[in-house]
Amino acid sequence: MQKDKLIAHRTDDPEAKYRSPMDLADDATLPHSQRIEMLERWEFTVNARLTAGDEGMPTQGTEPRDAELVRDIGKAKARLLGQT
């Protein structure tokens, strides 16, 4: 049960738990499918921030970093899916 709580805690907010998408992709303590799900959740969150910026909401200048992050998430997902 303790291990399940630890995994749930790490998966709530992947951006807060991992330095980079590749760090998440390389986390062998998580099942493959869960790593892909987490990357997809991370990508959704970042895309939502980019959309908010496009709609005029304040983003504190995160757009360039977020655009790079979306690319990095795509690379990590491609690697996990065997497309690299």
N, C-alpha and C positions, 0 to 999 in steps of 0.2 A: 504494500500500500504506500509506503514512504517513497518508493521509486516512482510510482504513478503521480504522486503529488509533485515531485521534482520535475518530471517531464511536463506536466500540465503548466507549472509555473514558467518553464522556459518557453513554452509555445504560445503563451498569451500574447506577447508582444515581441516578435522576433527581432525587430529593429533595436529594441532596448537590450536584448540579450546577446546579440552577436555583433562583432565589429564589422563584418561584411557578409554579403550573401554567400561567398565562397566558404567562409567559416561555418555557416549553417549547413551548406551542402556537404562539408567534410565531417560533420558531427556524426560519427558512426554509432553514438549511443542512442540515436533516434532511428526508428524504422525509415526506410527509403520513402515510402508513401507519405509519411508525416513530414519529412523534410520538403518534399514537393508542395504539400499543402501549405506549409509555413511560408515558403517562398512566394506562393501565389497570394497568400494573405498580405505579405509584406508588399508585394507589387501593387495590390489593390489599394492599400493605404497610401503609398507614394503617388500613385496615379490620381487618387482623390485630392491630395494636396496640390498636384499640378493643375488639376481641373479647377480647384478653388482659385488658384492664382490667375488662371485664364478668365475667370469670371469676376475678377477685380477684388477678390478678398486678399487681405494682407498675408504675405508669406514669409516675412522677415528675410527675404533674399535667398530662399532655399531652392529656387527653381533650377539653377545650374547643377547643384549637387543632386537634387532629386532626379533630374534627367539622366545623370551619370549612374545613379543608383538603379534606375529602371533597366538600363543596359546591363549592369552587373548582375542583377537578378535574372535577367534573360540568359546570360552566359551560365550562371550557376544551374538554372533549370535545364538548359540544354545539356550540360555535362551530366547531370543526374539521369536524364532521359537517354543518354548515350548518343547525343547528336553532335558531339565535338570530336 
